[in-house]
Amino acid sequence: MADEVLTAEGYLEKLPENIREIFLKIRKIVRAVVPDAKETIKWGVLGHYLGGQKILLVGASKNHLGLYGRIPEAFKDRLDNYKHSKGCIQFQYKDPIPYDFIEEIVRHEAGLLDKEK
């Protein structure tokens, strides 16, 4: 998203409807797993944070959504079907979005935050 967006709602409003629906499903997952998570825009993507700590960063591109940040070691063997790098997993819009996998990542990251307390 090239335009400057200051709020999570503003970010979502600028998305095409089909992509917005994907982001709303991810938001629902995050809120179910971490009800106290806060949303903010950071580095041009939608971030979900708890106590200032990142749970999930999600960004919209033309052909894919990206999950940004450290990829948990526990999931690296499950990434063969997705384009990925050290700090990003891409899910193509043309393919089914793996919401269960995304939920596992959210649960993993939330669990790490619990251990840090």
C-alpha positions as CSV (number, residue, x, y, z in Angstrom):
1,M,0.0,0.0,0.0
2,A,1.8,3.1,-1.2
3,D,-0.6,5.6,0.3
4,E,0.0,6.7,3.9
5,V,-2.5,5.0,6.2
6,L,-2.5,5.9,9.9
7,T,-5.1,3.4,11.3
8,A,-5.9,-0.3,10.9
9,E,-9.4,0.6,9.8
10,G,-7.9,2.9,7.2
11,Y,-5.6,0.2,5.9
12,L,-8.5,-2.3,5.6
13,E,-10.8,0.3,3.9
14,K,-8.2,0.8,1.1
15,L,-8.0,-2.9,0.3
16,P,-10.1,-4.4,-2.5
17,E,-13.1,-6.2,-1.0
18,N,-12.0,-9.7,-1.7
19,I,-8.6,-9.1,0.0
20,R,-10.3,-7.2,2.8
21,E,-12.3,-10.3,3.6
22,I,-9.1,-12.3,3.9
23,F,-7.7,-9.7,6.3
24,L,-11.0,-9.7,8.3
25,K,-10.8,-13.5,8.7
26,I,-7.2,-13.1,10.0
27,R,-8.2,-10.4,12.4
28,K,-10.9,-12.7,13.7
29,I,-8.3,-15.4,14.3
30,V,-6.0,-13.1,16.1
31,R,-8.8,-11.7,18.3
32,A,-10.0,-15.3,19.1
33,V,-6.5,-16.4,20.2
34,V,-5.3,-13.1,21.7
35,P,-8.4,-11.0,22.6
36,D,-6.3,-8.2,24.1
37,A,-4.2,-7.7,21.0
38,K,-4.0,-4.2,19.6
39,E,-3.8,-3.3,15.9
40,T,-1.5,-0.7,14.4
41,I,0.1,0.2,11.2
42,K,3.9,-0.3,11.3
43,W,6.2,-0.4,8.3
44,G,3.2,0.0,6.0
45,V,1.5,-3.3,7.1
46,L,-1.1,-4.2,9.6
47,G,0.4,-5.3,12.9
48,H,-1.1,-7.2,15.8
49,Y,0.6,-6.5,19.1
50,L,0.2,-7.5,22.7
51,G,1.9,-5.4,25.3
52,G,4.0,-3.8,22.6
53,Q,5.3,-7.2,21.4
54,K,4.6,-8.4,17.8
55,I,2.2,-11.3,17.3
56,L,1.6,-10.9,13.6
57,L,2.4,-8.5,10.8
58,V,0.2,-8.8,7.7
59,G,0.6,-6.9,4.5
60,A,-1.3,-6.8,1.2
61,S,0.4,-6.9,-2.2
62,K,-1.1,-7.2,-5.6
63,N,-1.0,-11.0,-5.8
64,H,-0.3,-12.2,-2.3
65,L,-0.6,-11.4,1.4
66,G,2.6,-11.5,3.4
67,L,3.2,-12.5,7.0
68,Y,6.2,-10.6,8.2
69,G,8.7,-11.1,11.0
70,R,10.7,-14.1,12.2
71,I,9.4,-17.4,10.8
72,P,9.2,-19.8,13.8
73,E,11.6,-22.7,13.4
74,A,8.8,-25.1,14.2
75,F,7.1,-24.2,10.9
76,K,10.0,-24.1,8.5
77,D,9.4,-27.7,7.3
78,R,5.8,-26.7,6.3
79,L,6.8,-23.8,4.0
80,D,7.6,-25.8,0.8
81,N,4.3,-24.8,-0.8
82,Y,4.7,-21.1,-0.1
83,K,7.2,-18.5,-1.3
84,H,9.1,-17.5,1.8
85,S,12.3,-15.9,3.0
86,K,13.9,-15.4,6.4
87,G,11.3,-12.8,7.4
88,C,8.3,-13.4,5.2
89,I,5.8,-16.0,4.1
90,Q,3.7,-15.2,1.0
91,F,0.2,-16.7,0.5
92,Q,-1.0,-16.2,-3.1
93,Y,-4.6,-14.9,-3.4
94,K,-5.3,-17.3,-6.2
95,D,-4.7,-20.3,-3.8
96,P,-6.7,-21.1,-0.7
97,I,-5.5,-19.1,2.2
98,P,-4.3,-21.5,5.0
99,Y,-6.2,-20.0,7.9
100,D,-5.5,-23.0,10.1
101,F,-1.8,-22.6,9.5
102,I,-2.0,-18.8,10.2
103,E,-3.8,-19.6,13.5
104,E,-1.0,-22.0,14.5
105,I,1.5,-19.2,13.9
106,V,-0.6,-16.8,16.0
107,R,-0.9,-19.3,18.8
108,H,2.8,-20.0,18.7
109,E,3.8,-16.3,18.8
110,A,1.3,-15.7,21.6
111,G,2.7,-18.6,23.5
112,L,6.2,-17.2,23.2
113,L,4.9,-13.9,24.7
114,D,3.4,-15.8,27.7
115,K,6.8,-17.5,28.3
116,E,8.5,-14.1,28.3
117,K,6.4,-12.8,31.1
